[in-house]
Amino acid sequence: MPQVLLISGNPSKSSRMNGLTYYCHQALLKSGLSVSVLHVIDLPAASLLSADFGDPAIQAALTQVAQADAVIIASPVYKASYSGLLKVFLDMLPQKGLQDKIIFPLFIGGSLAHLLVIEYALKPVLSVLGGTNILQGVYAVDQWVTRLEGGGFELTAELQARLDQTVQRFALEIGRQQLSASSTDTVAAE
């Protein structure tokens, strides 16, 4: 079964970004995919900042990325870029750490003014890391996600539709990749 890893570079456990990641996580599970979530905020800060590759938690996180077939990279926008927390983690990936992986960027920001953050800040880094199959992704504005009193989040209907469409395309790309890999394996075995 294909492995999907959702990497959250969100420095806050209560931000609206979590509404997006939760929604996508649930949609992917419903489509029959296996999904793991890596909250970079849960990794040891000192080990991240000092690039301590020997730390067991860092090794486990890097192994998760290596074993994933597809990756969702989620972050709030800060100063027209992704979070510093995500940057520190991406810096620890090997140079081709995202090669042959399908990548789905998922961002949230305060206004549409930061809409191009995926194109201009994130995609160049993903390309250097070997990412070649990078989906268009989804950028949301904070006001499209409401924090509910009893916990949880409510997303606007338009945002839900955009997420559903992108998650469906993501799942389709994963299926194509798996089909291609299995037919390549069959040809190699003959």
C-alpha positions in Angstrom: 0.0 0.0 0.0 1.4 3.5 -0.9 2.6 5.5 2.1 1.6 9.1 2.4 3.4 11.4 4.8 1.9 14.7 5.9 4.7 17.0 7.1 3.4 19.9 9.2 5.8 22.8 9.6 3.2 24.5 11.8 4.8 26.0 14.9 1.4 26.1 16.6 -0.8 23.2 17.6 -3.9 25.4 17.7 -3.7 27.4 14.4 -6.1 27.2 11.6 -3.5 25.3 9.5 -4.5 22.3 11.6 -8.0 22.5 10.2 -6.6 22.0 6.7 -4.2 19.2 7.6 -6.9 17.3 9.5 -9.4 17.7 6.6 -6.8 16.4 4.1 -5.7 13.6 6.4 -9.3 12.4 6.8 -10.0 12.7 3.0 -6.9 10.6 2.2 -7.9 7.9 4.7 -11.4 7.7 3.1 -9.7 7.2 -0.2 -8.0 4.1 1.2 -4.5 5.5 1.5 -2.2 4.9 4.5 -1.3 8.3 6.0 1.2 9.2 8.7 1.6 12.7 10.2 4.9 14.3 11.1 4.6 17.4 13.2 8.0 19.0 13.0 7.2 20.9 16.2 7.3 17.6 18.1 10.9 17.0 17.1 13.7 18.0 19.6 14.4 21.7 18.9 18.0 21.5 19.9 18.6 18.6 17.5 16.8 20.4 14.7 18.7 23.6 15.1 22.1 21.9 15.5 21.4 19.4 12.7 22.0 16.5 15.0 21.5 13.6 12.6 22.3 11.2 15.4 19.2 12.0 17.4 16.8 9.1 17.3 13.8 11.3 16.8 15.5 13.0 13.8 16.5 9.7 12.3 13.0 8.4 12.6 11.6 11.5 11.0 14.1 11.3 8.1 13.3 7.6 7.7 9.6 8.4 7.4 10.3 10.8 4.6 12.6 8.3 2.8 9.9 5.6 3.0 7.0 7.8 1.8 5.7 7.5 -1.7 4.0 10.8 -1.5 4.3 13.8 0.8 2.1 16.7 1.8 4.1 19.7 2.9 2.0 22.0 5.0 2.9 25.4 6.5 1.5 28.7 7.5 3.0 31.7 5.7 5.3 33.9 7.6 7.0 37.0 6.0 6.1 35.8 2.4 7.6 32.3 3.0 7.0 29.0 4.8 7.7 28.6 8.5 11.3 28.6 9.8 10.4 25.3 11.5 9.7 23.7 8.1 12.9 25.3 6.7 15.1 23.8 9.4 13.6 20.3 8.7 13.8 20.5 5.0 17.5 21.5 5.4 18.1 18.1 7.1 16.8 16.1 4.1 19.4 14.6 1.8 19.9 16.4 -1.5 17.6 14.0 -3.4 15.4 13.3 -0.4 12.1 14.0 -2.3 13.1 12.3 -5.5 10.3 10.1 -7.0 7.8 11.4 -4.5 4.5 13.0 -5.3 4.3 16.3 -3.5 1.2 18.3 -2.4 1.9 21.8 -1.0 -0.7 23.0 1.5 -0.4 26.5 2.8 -2.4 29.1 4.8 -1.8 32.8 5.1 -3.4 36.0 6.3 -4.3 37.3 2.8 -4.2 36.4 -0.9 -1.2 38.7 -1.2 1.0 35.6 -0.3 -0.6 33.3 -2.8 2.6 32.8 -4.7 4.6 31.6 -1.7 4.3 28.0 -3.1 5.7 29.0 -6.5 8.5 31.3 -5.4 9.5 30.2 -1.9 8.7 26.5 -1.7 9.0 24.9 -5.2 12.6 25.9 -5.7 13.6 24.1 -2.5 11.5 21.1 -3.4 13.2 20.9 -6.8 16.6 21.0 -5.3 15.5 18.1 -3.1 14.6 16.1 -6.1 10.9 16.8 -6.3 9.7 16.6 -9.8 6.0 15.7 -9.4 4.8 18.7 -7.4 1.1 19.3 -7.6 -0.3 22.8 -7.8 -1.3 22.6 -4.2 -3.8 24.6 -2.2 -3.4 28.0 -0.6 -6.0 29.1 1.9 -6.7 32.4 3.7 -7.2 32.3 7.5 -10.7 33.6 7.2 -11.8 30.5 5.3 -11.2 28.3 8.4 -13.2 28.9 11.5 -12.1 27.5 14.9 -15.2 25.9 16.6 -15.9 26.5 20.3 -16.0 22.8 21.1 -12.8 22.1 19.3 -12.2 21.3 15.7 -12.5 23.6 12.6 -15.0 24.5 9.9 -13.9 25.2 6.4 -15.8 27.2 3.8 -17.6 25.1 1.2 -15.3 26.6 -1.6 -12.2 25.6 0.4 -13.5 22.1 1.0 -14.2 21.7 -2.7 -10.7 22.8 -3.6 -9.2 20.5 -1.1 -11.4 17.6 -2.3 -10.3 18.2 -5.9 -6.6 18.3 -5.0 -6.8 15.3 -2.7 -8.5 13.4 -5.4 -5.8 14.4 -7.9 -3.1 13.5 -5.3 -4.6 10.0 -4.8 -4.9 9.6 -8.6 -1.2 10.5 -9.1 -0.2 8.0 -6.3 -2.2 5.3 -8.0 -0.6 6.1 -11.4 2.9 6.0 -9.8 2.1 2.6 -8.1 0.8 1.2 -11.4 3.8 2.4 -13.3 6.1 0.9 -10.6 4.4 -2.4 -10.7 4.4 -2.7 -14.5 8.1 -1.8 -14.4 8.7 -4.5 -11.9 6.8 -7.0 -14.0 8.8 -6.1 -17.1 12.1 -6.4 -15.2 11.0 -9.9 -13.8 10.4 -11.2 -17.3 
